[in-house]
């Protein structure tokens, strides 16, 4: 047996992932246990101990079964690992490597991104990584158990600087400027794409040309007649908000076109039918959708692009690079009904236990159709920043005020921020204009005219919805709820966000779920077959 434990995130977003015989079997985030969102393992003793132990427990292994520790060297880890071998510093001298005396391999962040992208798509083919930290665009080709660099794009640092300058000019403070610009541009059209094309282009096949002077002139010209400029995100000035959205949307559209240019070159020169995309840029659904619309099935995307997915890539380093298909990402801790009951009893909570699963599903559907926000805790904890159906807060998108309730009161984010909707593939085919499969919540899609009223709270200005196509192997209990709710109400999907409070990590344990339920604007919590509500009368009322 070959067991490889990959770890990543020394500065932030610490994670661990375990592969056994080249197959991913477990993955967990350290913040799920420390309860500090996005924490790095440099702040937790130099190793993501809890996440690593959770992976081993999920796989039924111990530290002595680990053959290799693959550490993503994300610049906070000492680069020259040989210098640390005798002084007790660095993660290789802490748990579990010291106890197990196993070999340690340093993995470059870009290589980890590329390995995860290679494993997320089927078949062989080149891999393109667009990294945010560090700013990088690199193309690889898969070569048995390794990746060989095909070429590196120059000028990525200047492009990152341009993104940062634009984000600051629009009043954004997120450390990832691309994420900020993607959110700002959610309600805009790429009106200034021609100007961005003139400012950012190709000087040579693998050399980017970025004119900061043109970018500065464009921003100044568009803000000159606005008293408050473009930096006030809360301005009531309609013209200012429109320009902010259009500028951001145009910039992200230009980035998508640049990526598409590289993909086109790879498809023409590499002799393969598909290109696999990885790296932090591809965390943004609208950009992904633009690329996907152009290339269709000729491109595939990493399941968890960005830093949180690097532990997966590290654990698979040295595996067949074209193995493909990670499958579902419910790879974290699993809790039995006895575990759940013990937690509820320990918290002295009043609950209803429903042995009839169908009856429980109907009751939950009735609550959702009344506009309630329902916490949903079933099966293993999911891995990654998005809610894929096992630790969720659900809401019916057809009900009045669903958007306000979920964004303004529950998540404490701007009302216009996208709300993901989970659908089964069959429902997605009926509801969406195109046949879209988005198991990792990476795309948005246009909704048919006939279905728009039933998902109205989740629609954007283009009548698109941020889509999650959930399957039985990913979240079987959620699939059953979706089918039950569709039968009762003809609503094809449910709004699905993380089971967490504002700024908190997603709930991992039953106790986390209970804490989130009572501290948030959630009306009910379904945890296994146990139902909790804040209103005693509603909990005990016979809804049948």
C-alpha positions in Angstrom: 0.0 0.0 0.0 1.2 3.5 -0.9 -0.1 6.2 1.3 0.8 9.9 0.7 -0.2 12.7 3.0 -0.2 16.1 1.3 -0.3 19.3 3.3 -0.6 22.9 2.2 -1.3 26.4 3.6 1.4 27.5 6.0 0.3 31.1 5.8 -3.4 30.6 5.4 -6.0 28.0 4.4 -4.2 25.1 5.9 -5.4 21.7 4.5 -4.4 18.1 4.4 -5.3 15.4 1.9 -4.5 11.6 1.9 -4.2 9.4 -1.2 -3.9 5.6 -1.0 -2.6 3.8 -4.1 -2.9 6.9 -6.2 -6.6 7.5 -5.2 -7.8 10.4 -3.1 -9.5 9.0 0.0 -9.7 11.8 2.5 -9.2 15.6 2.8 -9.9 18.2 5.5 -9.3 21.8 6.4 -7.5 22.8 9.6 -9.9 25.7 10.2 -12.8 23.2 10.5 -11.2 22.2 13.8 -9.5 25.4 15.0 -12.6 27.4 14.1 -10.6 30.3 12.8 -11.5 30.9 9.1 -8.6 30.5 6.7 -5.9 30.0 9.4 -2.5 28.8 8.3 -0.7 26.0 10.0 2.2 28.3 10.9 -0.2 29.7 13.5 -1.2 26.2 14.8 2.1 24.7 15.8 3.7 24.3 12.4 1.6 21.5 11.1 -2.2 21.0 10.3 -2.4 18.3 13.0 -6.2 18.1 13.3 -6.7 18.0 9.6 -4.1 15.3 9.1 -5.5 13.2 12.0 -9.0 13.5 10.5 -7.7 12.3 7.1 -6.1 9.2 8.7 -9.2 8.5 10.8 -11.4 8.7 7.8 -9.2 6.3 5.9 -8.9 3.9 8.9 -5.1 4.4 8.9 -2.5 5.5 11.5 0.6 7.6 11.1 2.8 4.5 10.7 0.9 3.7 7.5 2.0 6.9 5.8 4.8 6.3 3.3 5.5 9.9 2.3 4.7 13.4 3.4 4.3 15.9 0.5 4.6 19.5 1.7 3.5 22.4 -0.5 6.3 24.9 -0.3 4.2 28.1 -0.4 7.1 30.5 0.4 6.4 30.6 4.2 8.0 27.2 4.5 11.8 27.2 4.4 12.8 26.8 0.8 16.1 24.9 1.3 14.8 21.9 3.2 18.3 20.5 3.7 19.2 23.4 6.0 16.5 22.4 8.5 17.2 18.8 8.7 19.3 18.9 11.9 17.7 21.8 13.8 14.2 20.6 14.5 12.6 23.4 12.4 10.0 23.0 9.7 7.0 20.7 9.4 9.1 17.6 8.5 10.3 17.6 12.1 6.8 17.7 13.7 3.8 15.4 13.5 3.6 13.0 11.7 6.9 12.9 9.9 9.1 12.8 13.0 7.0 10.1 14.6 6.9 8.0 11.5 10.4 8.8 10.2 8.9 8.8 6.6 10.3 10.6 3.7 9.4 14.3 3.0 8.9 15.7 -0.4 8.7 19.5 -1.1 6.1 20.4 -3.7 6.0 23.6 -5.6 2.6 25.4 -5.3 2.2 25.6 -9.1 3.0 21.9 -9.4 0.3 21.2 -6.8 -2.2 23.2 -8.7 -1.3 21.4 -11.9 -1.5 17.9 -10.4 -4.9 18.6 -9.0 -6.1 19.9 -12.4 -4.7 16.8 -14.1 -6.5 14.6 -11.6 -9.8 16.4 -11.9 -10.3 15.8 -15.6 -10.4 12.5 -17.6 -7.8 11.5 -20.1 -4.4 12.9 -21.0 -3.8 16.4 -22.1 -1.9 19.6 -21.4 -2.5 21.5 -18.1 -2.6 25.3 -17.9 -2.1 26.9 -14.4 -3.1 30.5 -13.8 -1.9 31.1 -10.3 -2.8 34.1 -8.1 -0.2 33.5 -5.4 2.4 33.6 -6.8 1.2 35.3 -10.1 1.9 32.6 -12.7 0.7 31.3 -16.0 2.5 28.0 -16.9 1.6 25.2 -19.3 2.5 21.6 -18.6 2.2 18.3 -20.4 1.4 15.1 -18.6 4.2 12.6 -18.7 3.4 9.3 -17.0 3.7 10.1 -13.3 5.0 13.6 -13.7 4.4 17.0 -15.4 6.8 18.6 -17.8 6.8 22.3 -18.3 5.8 23.4 -21.9 6.3 27.1 -21.3 5.8 30.0 -18.9 4.1 33.3 -19.7 6.1 36.4 -18.9 4.4 39.6 -17.5 2.2 37.9 -14.9 3.4 40.2 -12.2 2.4 43.2 -14.2 -1.0 41.7 -14.8 -1.4 41.1 -11.1 -0.4 44.7 -10.4 -3.0 45.9 -12.9 -5.7 43.8 -11.2 -4.6 45.2 -7.8 -4.6 48.8 -9.0 -8.1 48.4 -10.5 -9.4 46.7 -7.4 -8.1 49.6 -5.2 -9.5 52.1 -7.6 -12.9 50.5 -7.2 -12.7 50.4 -3.4 -12.0 46.7 -3.0 -9.9 45.4 -0.1 -9.9 41.6 -0.6 -6.3 40.2 -0.8 -7.4 38.5 -4.0 -8.1 41.3 -6.5 -9.5 38.9 -9.1 -12.2 37.7 -6.6 -13.0 41.3 -5.8 -13.4 42.3 -9.4 -15.4 39.2 -10.2 -17.9 40.2 -7.4 -18.1 43.8 -8.4 -18.6 42.9 -12.1 -21.5 40.5 -11.3 -24.2 43.0 -12.4 -22.2 44.6 -15.3 -21.6 44.1 -19.0 -18.1 44.2 -20.6 -18.7 47.7 -22.1 -15.0 48.6 -21.9 -13.6 45.4 -23.3 -12.0 47.2 -26.3 -10.2 49.6 -24.0 -8.9 46.7 -21.9 -7.8 44.9 -25.0 -5.7 47.9 -26.0 -4.2 48.0 -22.4 -3.5 44.3 -22.0 -2.4 42.1 -24.8 0.3 39.8 -26.3 3.6 41.2 -27.2 4.8 37.7 -28.2 3.2 34.3 -28.0 4.2 33.9 -24.4 4.8 37.5 -23.3 2.1 39.7 -21.9 2.1 43.4 -22.4 0.4 45.5 -19.7 0.1 49.3 -20.1 -0.4 50.7 -16.6 -0.6 54.2 -18.1 -3.6 53.3 -20.3 -5.3 51.6 -17.3 -4.7 54.7 -15.1 -6.0 57.0 -17.9 -9.1 54.8 -18.4 -10.0 54.8 -14.7 -9.4 58.5 -14.3 -11.4 59.3 -17.4 -14.4 57.3 -16.1 -14.3 58.8 -12.6 -13.6 62.5 -13.6 -17.2 63.6 -13.7 -18.2 61.6 -10.5 -18.0 63.6 -7.3 -17.1 60.6 -5.2 -15.1 58.8 -7.8 -15.3 55.0 -8.2 -13.9 53.9 -4.9 -17.1 54.3 -2.9 -18.7 50.8 -3.0 -21.7 52.1 -1.1 -22.4 55.1 -3.2 -26.1 55.6 -4.2 -25.0 57.2 -7.5 -26.4 54.9 -10.2 -23.9 56.1 -12.8 -20.9 55.4 -10.5 -22.2 51.9 -9.7 -22.8 51.2 -13.3 -19.3 52.2 -14.3 -17.8 50.2 -11.4 -19.6 47.1 -12.5 -18.8 47.6 -16.2 -15.1 48.2 -15.6 -14.7 45.1 -13.4 -16.8 43.0 -15.8 -14.7 44.2 -18.8 -11.4 43.4 -17.0 -12.5 39.9 -16.1 -13.7 39.4 -19.7 -10.3 40.4 -21.0 -8.6 38.0 -18.6 -10.9 35.2 -19.9 -9.9 36.1 -23.5 -6.2 35.9 -22.6 -6.7 32.5 -21.0 -8.6 31.4 -24.1 -5.8 32.5 -26.4 -3.4 30.2 -24.5 -5.9 27.3 -24.5 -6.3 27.7 -28.2 -2.6 27.5 -28.8 -2.3 24.4 -26.6 -5.2 22.7 -28.4 -3.5 23.4 -31.8 0.0 22.4 -30.8 -0.3 19.7 -28.2 -2.3 17.2 -30.3 -4.8 16.5 -27.5 -8.5 17.0 -27.4 -8.7 18.7 -24.0 -6.9 21.2 -21.8 -7.1 21.0 -18.1 -7.2 24.3 -16.1 -6.0 24.9 -12.6 -4.9 27.7 -10.3 -6.6 30.4 -8.2 -8.0 32.3 -11.2 -10.5 29.6 -11.9 -12.4 30.0 -8.6 -14.6 32.6 -10.4 -17.8 31.1 -12.1 -18.5 33.9 -14.6 -14.9 33.7 -16.0 -15.1 29.9 -16.1 -18.4 30.1 -17.9 -17.0 32.4 -20.5 -14.2 30.0 -21.2 -16.4 27.0 -21.1 -18.9 28.6 -23.5 -16.0 29.1 -26.0 -14.4 25.6 -25.8 -17.1 23.3 -24.4 -15.9 19.9 -23.4 -12.4 20.7 -24.7 -11.6 22.2 -21.4 -11.9 20.9 -17.8 -11.4 22.6 -14.5 -9.7 21.7 -11.2 -12.3 20.7 -8.6 -10.9 23.1 -6.0 -8.9 25.7 -7.9 -6.7 27.8 -5.6 -4.9 27.3 -2.4 -7.3 25.0 -0.6 -7.0 22.4 -3.4 -3.2 22.3 -3.3 -3.1 19.6 -0.6 -5.0 17.3 -3.1 -2.4 18.0 -5.7 0.5 17.3 -3.3 -1.0 14.0 -2.2 -1.3 12.9 -5.8 2.2 14.0 -6.9 3.9 11.0 -8.4 0.6 9.4 -9.3 -0.4 8.8 -12.9 -1.0 12.3 -14.1 -3.9 11.3 -16.4 -5.8 9.2 -13.8 -8.6 11.7 -13.7 -12.0 12.0 -12.0 -11.7 12.9 -8.3 -15.3 12.1 -7.7 -17.2 13.6 -4.8 -15.5 15.7 -2.2 -17.3 14.6 0.9 -14.0 13.4 2.3 -14.0 14.7 5.8 -15.2 13.4 9.2 -18.3 11.3 9.4 -20.6 11.2 12.5 -23.1 8.5 13.4 -26.6 9.0 14.8 -25.2 8.1 18.3 -22.6 10.8 17.9 -25.3 13.4 17.0 -27.6 12.3 19.8 -24.8 12.5 22.4 -24.1 16.1 21.3 -27.8 17.1 21.5 -28.2 15.5 24.9 -25.0 17.1 26.2 -26.3 20.5 25.0 -29.6 19.9 26.8 -31.5 20.6 23.5 -35.1 19.8 22.7 -35.4 17.9 19.4 -37.6 15.6 17.4 -36.2 12.3 16.1 -38.0 11.2 12.9 -37.4 7.5 12.0 -39.5 7.8 8.8 -37.1 9.4 6.3 -39.7 10.2 3.8 -41.8 11.9 6.4 -38.8 14.0 7.5 -38.1 15.0 3.9 -41.8 16.1 3.4 -41.6 18.2 6.6 -38.4 19.9 5.5 -39.9 20.6 2.1 -42.9 22.3 3.7 -40.7 24.5 5.9 -38.7 25.5 2.8 -41.8 26.3 0.8 -42.8 28.7 3.7 -39.5 30.7 3.2 -37.5 29.2 6.1 -33.8 28.8 6.0 -32.9 25.2 7.0 -29.6 24.0 8.2 -28.7 20.6 6.6 -26.1 18.3 8.2 -25.7 14.8 6.6 -22.9 12.5 5.7 -19.2 13.3 5.7 -17.9 16.8 5.9 -17.2 18.3 2.5 -13.8 19.6 1.4 -13.3 23.0 -0.1 -14.7 26.6 0.2 -18.1 25.8 -1.4 -21.1 24.0 0.0 -21.5 20.8 -2.0 -24.5 19.4 -0.1 -23.4 17.8 3.2 -23.0 20.9 5.4 -25.5 23.4 4.0 -28.0 26.1 4.7 -30.9 25.7 2.2 -33.7 28.0 1.1 -36.4 27.9 -1.6 -35.4 30.3 -4.4 -39.0 30.8 -5.4 -40.1 32.4 -2.1 -40.4 36.1 -1.4 -37.4 37.8 0.2 -35.2 34.7 -0.1 -32.3 36.7 -1.5 -32.5 39.3 1.3 -32.9 36.7 4.0 -29.9 34.7 2.8 -27.5 37.5 1.9 -28.4 40.4 4.1 -29.4 38.6 7.3 -27.7 35.3 7.2 -24.4 35.7 5.3 -24.0 39.5 6.0 -22.9 40.2 2.4 -24.3 42.6 -0.3 -27.7 41.6 -1.4 -26.6 41.3 -5.0 -23.9 38.7 -4.3 -24.5 35.4 -6.2 -26.5 32.7 -4.5 -25.6 29.1 -5.6 -28.5 26.8 -6.4 -28.2 23.0 -6.2 -30.1 20.9 -8.7 -30.0 17.3 -9.8 -28.7 16.8 -13.3 -32.3 15.9 -14.5 -33.7 19.1 -13.1 -30.8 21.1 -14.5 -31.6 19.8 -18.0 -35.2 20.9 -17.6 -34.5 24.3 -16.1 -31.4 25.5 -17.9 -31.0 26.7 -21.5 -27.8 24.6 -21.9 -26.9 21.2 -20.6 -24.5 22.1 -17.8 -22.7 19.9 -15.3 -21.2 21.7 -12.4 -20.5 19.2 -9.6 -18.0 21.5 -7.9 -20.0 24.7 -8.3 -17.7 26.4 -10.9 -20.1 27.7 -13.5 -23.2 29.8 -14.0 -25.9 29.1 -16.6 -28.8 30.8 -18.3 -32.3 29.8 -17.1 -35.2 29.0 -19.4 -38.0 31.6 -19.5 -40.5 29.0 -18.1 -38.4 28.3 -15.0 -37.3 31.8 -14.0 -40.1 32.4 -11.6 -39.2 29.3 -9.7 -35.6 30.3 -9.1 -36.1 34.1 -9.1 -34.2 34.8 -5.9 -31.0 33.4 -7.3 -31.1 35.0 -10.8 -28.6 37.6 -11.8 -29.2 40.5 -14.1 -28.8 38.2 -17.2 -31.2 35.6 -15.8 -28.3 33.3 -15.1 -27.9 31.2 -12.0 -24.8 30.0 -10.1 -25.3 26.3 -10.6 -24.4 23.2 -8.6 -25.4 19.9 -10.2 -25.4 17.5 -7.3 -25.3 13.7 -7.8 -26.1 10.7 -5.5 -22.5 9.8 -5.1 -21.7 13.4 -3.9 -24.7 14.1 -1.5 -27.4 11.3 -1.6 -29.6 12.8 1.1 -29.7 16.2 -0.6 -30.6 14.6 -3.9 -33.6 12.9 -2.2 -34.6 16.2 -0.7 -34.4 18.0 -4.0 -36.5 15.3 -5.7 -39.1 15.5 -2.9 -39.3 19.3 -3.0 -39.6 19.3 -6.8 -42.5 16.7 -6.6 -44.3 18.9 -4.0 -43.7 22.4 -5.4 -42.3 22.1 -8.9 -39.3 24.2 -7.7 -36.2 22.7 -9.5 -33.5 23.5 -7.0 -32.6 24.9 -3.6 -30.3 27.8 -2.7 -27.3 26.1 -1.0 -24.7 28.0 1.0 -22.2 26.9 3.6 -23.5 25.9 7.1 -21.6 28.7 8.8 -22.1 32.1 10.3 -20.6 35.3 8.7 -16.8 35.0 8.6 -16.8 31.5 10.1 -15.5 28.2 8.8 -18.1 25.7 7.6 -19.5 23.5 10.4 -17.7 20.2 10.7 -19.0 18.5 13.8 -22.6 18.2 15.2 -21.6 20.7 17.9 -20.4 23.2 15.3 -23.7 22.8 13.5 -25.7 23.5 16.7 -23.6 26.5 17.5 -24.1 27.9 14.0 -27.8 27.2 14.1 -28.5 29.1 17.3 -26.1 32.0 16.4 -27.5 32.7 12.9 -30.7 33.6 11.1 -31.5 29.9 10.5 -35.0 28.7 11.3 -34.4 24.9 11.6 -31.6 22.4 11.6 -31.9 18.9 10.2 -28.9 16.9 11.5 -29.2 13.3 10.6 -32.8 12.3 11.4 -32.9 14.9 14.2 -34.9 18.1 13.8 -34.2 21.2 15.8 -36.2 24.5 15.7 -36.0 27.7 17.7 -39.7 27.8 18.1 -40.9 25.1 20.5 -44.5 25.2 19.3 -43.5 24.8 15.6 -41.1 21.9 16.5 -43.8 20.0 18.3 -46.6 20.9 15.9 -47.9 18.0 13.7 -47.3 19.5 10.3 -49.1 16.6 8.6 
